[in-house]
Amino acid sequence: MNNKDISRNFLRALSDTIPHGILAVNKDGKIIVLNKVFSEILNLCEEEVLGKDIQEVVPRCQIRTVMTSGQARTRNLYKLNGRIFFADYFPLKNGEEIIGGVAVFEDITKVKKVETELQEVTAYKKILEAVLENAYEGIVIVDRDGKIIMFNGAYADFLGIKPEDAIGRHVTEIIENTRMHEVIKTGIAEIGQLQRIGKHNAVVQRLPIKINDQVVAGVGKIWFKDLRDMENLFKHLKSLQDELAYYKEELRRTQGGRYTIENIVGNSPHIRKLKDLIARAARSSSTVLILGESGTGKELVAHAIHNLSNRSHHPFVRINCAAIPENILESELFGYAEGAFTGAQRGGKIGKFELAHRGTIFLDEIGDMPFSMQAKLLRFLQEKELERLGENKTRHIDARVIAATNQDLPKKIKKGEFREDLYYRLQVMTLEVPPLRERKEDIPFLVNYFIEKFNREFGRLIRKVDSKVMETLLSYEWPGNVRQMENVIERAYNLTEGDCITLESLPLYLAEMSPRTPIKEGVSLSLLQAKDELEKNTIETILKEVQGNRSKAAKLLGITRASLYQKLKKYGLM
Ligand SMILES: Nc1ncnc2c1ncn2[C@@H]1O[C@H](COP(=O)(O)OP(=O)(O)OP(=O)(O)O)[C@@H](O)[C@H]1O
């Protein structure tokens, strides 16, 4: 090996120890030396590259430029095969003569990646800070040592400090009664907690932030600066819910059918008397007060009076004084003028009394009418006049008032909850709807009526109820009256597979009540049979009562003489 070869090998061995890519060219730009790192950068072996033109092997390389200018160029960015390099170019000189050039490539791909990530993180941090700053709630972020790393303006305002005074301090030094430092230790979130801060009972949330199951930070947030704010919000929500429930119920009612006197089922002396009073009430326009336990059929009676009266072609408007939220009751009843209050609809709103003009207004659950409204109602009853809220104009309204309650009004008067003058004004005519337990003879008729109704509604055909079922229904006391019974029948109806309702389909509280004396052990009584049996008994009782006077009996039974004759014939009572 000659001296020249020795020095070339030495040079190559030396350049291989350097972690950067090194490549040299002669004055013609042909590659004469490259180290291992450069071959690896080019992904070519030494033999494939040596003697080749530099531009061919490393395009966009600036060696030729520095060889022409004689000036080195460093820190140029060079991208190759998805990697990024700092490229330094130097001219090689022998005295003043340029005899070649050198390129040194340093791989900075990883550094670049870190730099890009850093830029992204900085951008995210700025976004996060902007979000925190614009948040309405007070927010604090602490690191795993409990030191505050972020603190927004809302929190700072609440505490009366500057955000920069809080940053870097331990959270316990800045926020009274905080537990953020505990949450970081326990890793357990604390949601909706009360925290005394100054004069306020704040409602707060404390969350640990975890990465790979390790707590790295904690976020504290003030939900409500004071418990009262939360209570007010809940109150507002509750009143909105009440309003919604009220309108839903109203919608259901307006879509419901119109009841007439024919829809009042039953033939007991009580019901006959009631129907008689309904007919009388329908002839006048006097105020009517309907009394009776819940579910006895008071609303049905109010409908019947209206539909039998000469107002039947005008509206029947129902208002449930107990269900309607107190804050909208007055405007619902009397209406309001445009701009009467914030949120009032344009053009104002017509009230229920006006809606019922020439028709009937039914004030259900009158016992629950707020005391403040009772005076206004009294004035309407006396003068039949009203003014919309926020308006001076007096309007004359011809609406007949029917009120109903299941409450003991005299007792409420004594307690100072109901106006005595209103009570007397209401009970021009009083109708009492008896509870079901006092007219059990109506039960088979009602059972039959409801089953037929469900047959029509559900398109099925149930014909009978087991005799034990009927007996159970007859012996129960029905605290919820007809509504409760209707619900029981509907439930049983839906549970029944065949055409006969049996004891198993009754609710447990009824089914477990063992009938004292079964009508006929184990025998099913068809609905028609049950009805016939009862009809026959009723006719016999009435005939006895009127000593056989068939005209009187027909009148009492509420049927024509002709139909009484038909029935007498049918039951062999002629
Ligand atoms: N004699 C009846 N004949 C047929 N259905 C009846 C009879 N009485 C009540 N109902 C039915 O029972 C249910 C309850 O009646 P209604 O709503 O009129 O009672 P209410 O006394 O006004 O109740 P509340 O006091 O709870 O307002 C309704 O479905 C009604 O159709």
PDBQT file of the ligand as one rigid body, heavy atoms in Angstrom, charges set to zero:
ROOT
HETATM    1  N1  LIG A 601    -120.654   7.740  36.490  1.00  0.00    +0.000 N 
HETATM    2  C1  LIG A 601    -119.616   7.574  35.664  1.00  0.00    +0.000 A 
HETATM    3  N2  LIG A 601    -119.790   6.946  34.513  1.00  0.00    +0.000 NA
HETATM    4  C2  LIG A 601    -118.764   6.755  33.661  1.00  0.00    +0.000 A 
HETATM    5  N3  LIG A 601    -117.516   7.170  33.878  1.00  0.00    +0.000 NA
HETATM    6  C3  LIG A 601    -117.290   7.816  35.004  1.00  0.00    +0.000 A 
HETATM    7  C4  LIG A 601    -118.318   8.064  35.958  1.00  0.00    +0.000 A 
HETATM    8  N4  LIG A 601    -117.805   8.749  36.975  1.00  0.00    +0.000 NA
HETATM    9  C5  LIG A 601    -116.503   8.915  36.690  1.00  0.00    +0.000 A 
HETATM   10  N5  LIG A 601    -116.185   8.382  35.516  1.00  0.00    +0.000 N 
HETATM   11  C6  LIG A 601    -114.854   8.330  34.870  1.00  0.00    +0.000 C 
HETATM   12  O1  LIG A 601    -113.899   8.335  35.923  1.00  0.00    +0.000 OA
HETATM   13  C7  LIG A 601    -112.803   9.180  35.616  1.00  0.00    +0.000 C 
HETATM   14  C8  LIG A 601    -112.710  10.272  36.665  1.00  0.00    +0.000 C 
HETATM   15  O2  LIG A 601    -113.766  11.194  36.516  1.00  0.00    +0.000 OA
HETATM   16  P1  LIG A 601    -113.594  12.762  36.699  1.00  0.00    +0.000 P 
HETATM   17  O3  LIG A 601    -112.295  13.229  36.169  1.00  0.00    +0.000 OA
HETATM   18  O4  LIG A 601    -114.813  13.421  36.197  1.00  0.00    +0.000 OA
HETATM   19  O5  LIG A 601    -113.526  12.794  38.296  1.00  0.00    +0.000 OA
HETATM   20  P2  LIG A 601    -113.302  14.035  39.240  1.00  0.00    +0.000 P 
HETATM   21  O6  LIG A 601    -114.218  13.866  40.387  1.00  0.00    +0.000 OA
HETATM   22  O7  LIG A 601    -113.403  15.296  38.453  1.00  0.00    +0.000 OA
HETATM   23  O8  LIG A 601    -111.819  13.772  39.707  1.00  0.00    +0.000 OA
HETATM   24  P3  LIG A 601    -110.833  14.802  40.438  1.00  0.00    +0.000 P 
HETATM   25  O9  LIG A 601    -111.456  15.208  41.723  1.00  0.00    +0.000 OA
HETATM   26  O10 LIG A 601    -109.604  13.959  40.656  1.00  0.00    +0.000 OA
HETATM   27  O11 LIG A 601    -110.637  15.909  39.466  1.00  0.00    +0.000 OA
HETATM   28  C9  LIG A 601    -113.060   9.705  34.223  1.00  0.00    +0.000 C 
HETATM   29  O12 LIG A 601    -112.393   8.896  33.286  1.00  0.00    +0.000 OA
HETATM   30  C10 LIG A 601    -114.545   9.575  34.055  1.00  0.00    +0.000 C 
HETATM   31  O13 LIG A 601    -114.905   9.426  32.708  1.00  0.00    +0.000 OA
ENDROOT
TORSDOF 0
